[in-house]
């Protein structure tokens, strides 16, 4: 089974549950912090790359932005469209099934957002996809990225537990490329794709979802992510860069 087929098969299987999972308070806080980090402006046209279950797509539509979501999994597209219609948000939403391995857009968007998607891209075509994202942006546009940090040691027992217990078999297989999402490699990927003014920040050391069970974790994360050495083990890497 090739890379894209494996990704499509897994996320089609998960589409219904992901789209209907209610966002937790830590997730909402994380999302708003990320939006502040990328400094969204009014009347912005957004490309949501690998929009999944609509975790960013729906909140962005609610803020009044025009969003084009791309997806490799057809069922994700169906689920997002269903939610958007239900909440009367469909008029500002465009959905397209594509891996972006072909140049689907040119000079169309103000910003491209890649939320936990870079490590799902086919490693053989990742650079090509990033160059196509670069081409899809208007002059002066920017890209914004959220990626899990492979140096966060808490991910590994979580993935292992899912495989051993059989609660989410196949998850590691579609996620394991995050091992290549180190800050250095992400910056190099953006540089090779033609982006400039690359800014990297770290978010949380203990994954935000833990804050649902232990609320003080949210405040503790703010301290830990500013602590030398410890911050290198952050749960997430946030990056923004400009189109050159």
N, C-alpha and C positions, 0 to 999 in steps of 0.2 A: 504494500500500500504506500503510495507516494505521500509526501508531506501535506500537500493541500487537501487531498482526499481524507487523510487522517483527521486533520483539523475540522474539515466540514462535517464529517461523520460524528465526531464527538460533540461539537457545538449544536448541531441539529438535535442531538439526543437531549441536550441540556436546556434548549431554548425556552421551553414552556416554564420550567421552574425558575430560571434566571430572570425572565421578564416579569414574573409575578412575585418575586421576592421583595418585600418592603425594605426600603432603605433604613438602616439604623441611624440613631443620632450621631455616632462617631463618623459614619459614612457621609452624612449630610454636612457635618463640620468640615471634614476632609475635602469635600467637593467645593464648598464655598471658599476655603483657603486656597485651593488650586485655581479657582476662577480669579481670585484676587492676585495670585502669583502671575497669571498670564495677562491680566489687565484687559479684559474684554471691553470693547467699545460699542457704542450704539450702531445699529444698522449693519452689524457685522455678518458676513456670509461665512458659514463655518462648514468645513469638511470634517466629519467625524469618521475617522478611519477605523474599520473594524468595530462598528457601533454596538455589536453584541445585543444584549437585552435592553439597551436604551438607557443605561445608567447615567450617561451624560446627555444623550440625545433629548430625552424628555425634559429634564431641567432646563436645558438651553432653549428649547421651544417655549417653555413657560416664561422665560425671560424675554421672549419676543424675537429671538434670532432666527434667521433662515438657516436651516441645517440640511446638508446632504450627507446621508449615512451610507457607508459602503460596508458590505458584509460578504463573507464567503459562504455562510450558512443561510440557506433559503428560509428556514424556519425562524431564524432570528428576525429577518425582514418582516415576515408575517406577523410575529408577535409585536414588534415595534409599531407597525402600521395599525394593528388592532388597538393598542393603547392610545396612540395619537388620535385616532378617530373617536374613541371613547371620551377623550378629554378635549375634543374640539381643537386639536393642534395640527391637524393634517395639512392645512393649507400652506404652512411654512416648511413642510418636510418633503424631501426627495430621497428615495431609497434606490440603491443600485447594487445588484449582486456582482461583485468583482473582487479579485485578489489584488487589483491595481498593478498587475504585472505588465499591463498595457497602459499607455498614456490616455486615460479616459477624459481628463479635463486639462484645460490650459488657461492660465491667467484668470481664474474664476473666483477664487476664495481669498478672504482676508486672513484666515487662520485655519490651519489643519491641526486637529487634536488626535493624538494617538494614546489612548488610555489602556495601559496593560496590553498592548498589541504588538509592539516591536518584536518581542520574543516569539510571537506566533507566526511571524512571517517566514516564508521559505528561505532558509539560509543561503540557498543558491541564487536567489533572485532578490534578496533583501536590499542590496544597494540599488538595483534597478527600480524597485518599488519606491524607495526613498527619493530617487531622482524624479520619478513621476509625481510624487507628492510635491516636490519643489516646483515642478512645472505647473502644477495645478494652482499654485498661489499667485496672487497679483503681485506686482512690483511693490515692495515694502511689506509684503505679507510675512507671516511668521508661523512656526511650528511649535507645538507644545506637547510634551511627552510625560506620561507617568509610566514608570517601569518598576517591577519588584527588584530589589537589590540582592544579587546573589550572595553578598557577604552577610546578609541577615540570617543567622544560623537557625532561627525559629521556624523557617519555612520547611526545613528538611524532615524533622520528626512529624510535622503536619501532613506532608505528602506521603511519607512512609506509612503513617497510621491509616490513611485512606486506602492505600493499596492493600495493606495487611488485612484490614477489616472488610474490604470489599465494598465500602460505602461510596467510593468514587473511583472505580477501576478505570484506568486509561488516562487519568488526569495528569500523572507525571509525564506520560509520553507526549502530551500536547503542550506541557509547560516547561519541559527540561531545557529548552533553548534559552531560558532566562539566565542560565549559567554564563551566557555570553553577553549579558546586559550589564557589564561593569561600567562604571562612569567613564573610564578611559575609552572603551570600545564604542560606547554610545556617542561620545564626543567625536571620535574619529569617523564614525559612520555619518554623522551630520556634516562634518567638514568635507568628506569625500562626495557628499550629495549636493554640495554647493551652498550650505548654510553658513552664516557668520554670526558674530556677537553671541556666542553660545554661553548661556548662564545656567548653572546647575545648583539646585538646592536639594536638601534631604528632608524627608517627612517621616516622622515617627520612628522609633526604634522597636517598640513592641507593636505589631500590626494593629491597626485601629479597631478591628472587629473585637479585640479583647476588651476594649472599652465598653462594649455592650454588657459584658458580664461584670467588669470591674471599672466603674466610671472614673475613679481617680487616675487610671492609666492615661486618660486624655491629657490631663495636666502634667503628669510625669513625663510624657513624651516630649512636651514642649521644652522641658529642662534637658532631657537626655540628648535630644537632637542638636543641642548647642554645646554639648560637652566634648572637648577634644578626645580623639581616639574612639570614644563610644559612638559618635555620630557616623563613623565610617561603616557601622553595622546597621544603619537605618533600614527600615522596612521598605521604603520607597525612594526612588530617585525621580526628581522633577527636573525637567530641562525645557528651556525655551530658546529659540534661535530665530534669526531673521533670514529672509530670502536675500541672497546676494544679487 
